[in-house]
Amino acid sequence: MARQRGLSKLEQAREQKLSRLRQLGVEPYGGRFDGTESTASIRERFADDKTGRRARCAGRIVLLRNIGKLIFITLRDSTGTIQLGLSKKVLSEQWDTAKLLELGDIIGAEGELGRTKTGEITIWAETITMLGKALLPPPEKFHGLADPDLRYRQRYVDLWANPEVMERFKTRSAIVAEVRSFLQHRGFVEVETPMMQSIAGGAAAKPFITHHNSLDIDLYLRIAPELFLKRLLVGGMEKVFEINRNFRNEGLSRRHNPEFTMLELYQAYADYNVMMALTEELISSLVQRHCQSMQVSFGDMTVDFAGPWRRAKYAELFSEYAGCDIEDVASVRNKAADLEIDESAMDDVVVVDKVFEAVVEDRLENPTFVIDYPAQLCPLTKPSGENPKFAERFELYIAGMETANAYTELNDPAVQEANFKMQLRGQTETMATMDTDFISALKYGMPPAGGLGIGINRLIMVLTGATSIRDVVLFPLLKPIPPKP
């Protein structure tokens, strides 16, 4: 076969085997393969070693040992691995095909179950079927695709090269399903709200902007579903939730991905205390189900989920860790300067929050409800009846990360309109648009309510011990690879 320009020697060798398979009349990319059983199921049902058991499975070759007239293959599917034994005597006419198999190839096999002399459960293959020829070799260190950037860019290799990665994403799927079940059992209705919105609202964040050609209007990928979910409260849906994507045109880090999954829910006639109880019950149930104990390792810390979880006021935590009172503006600004925060153009309350982020958040390792935020930071939240300078809001911190955010929802249309106007001051012309339809909805009457948002990605991080958000997102956003000179 002539040398193919641009291919490595290993790729050329695989191309040659592809050609040889076709010469043998074997379709390298297979087709429908019915009647398969997972490797985990096969292992489980053969535990008693009864004879006469047969098996039919499919998967990827992750280990191959050719010892002459016998070839031993480790086959991996999404549930685990099993050994195949290929014998020249048994396979007969298919032996030439068997000798062309390589690491990474996807095959099907059927035969009788047994054990080798070392006790390994083995399918002694009577037939093999090519289902997908791999033209690129697997990672050199097959039992671990180690380079993090390569793992994220080639998740399709990472999943089968690193079984623990497959398990983490299966756990993620199970957790999301359990969140749905938990809420549905309590009478919440799952809904979908627009991902493209004409006004970016419901949170303070920079949106992604797109354009709808037919209508000739700019639209925003949503930064939050809040204002649409509250419209449903007005409409009489008393318990609603959505698990879906939010998009924020902000930075990348181990804790931030511009596209992220949120659970957001609203319950009529509730408040932020009800949301606290719901949050603790939900997350505690997930810890009990998916972690070995209520003490969970995360990086170099151990997070203790044993209840009841701590509840601490924002102002008290600020005073404890910043060493000054949030109402002492001069001291707060001096503290910000000490922390090298450029506070000169910031409103007082924004400086307070920047200092809080810098000195408090990382200290909150065990689950902590930070309650009663400065009201100016919370334009959608009901002020406290005890002190209107503070709002009935909490954020839940776990392992130093904000994991949940909840309010007693503001349902007074006049106050909401005033807060919107204050929030829009200083915004760019593009962003300085008030959602007047939402104000109209409130004027029809929205019941008192509690609202809650939980960052699914960060929650999965803690429950699975993944210290980077990229380890719990199948295809995280990454910086482009610069072109080679």
Helices and strands as residue ranges (DSSP letters): H 9-23, H 39-45, E 54-66, E 70-77, E 80-87, H 88-91, G 92-94, H 95-98, E 106-115, E 121-132, H 148-153, H 155-161, H 163-185, E 189-190, E 196-197, E 208-212, E 217-221, H 226-234, E 239-247, E 259-268, H 272-290, E 295-298, E 301-304, E 310-313, H 314-322, H 329-338, H 348-359, G 361-363, E 368-374, G 375-377, E 390-398, E 401-408, H 413-424, H 436-444, E 449-455, H 456-464, G 469-471
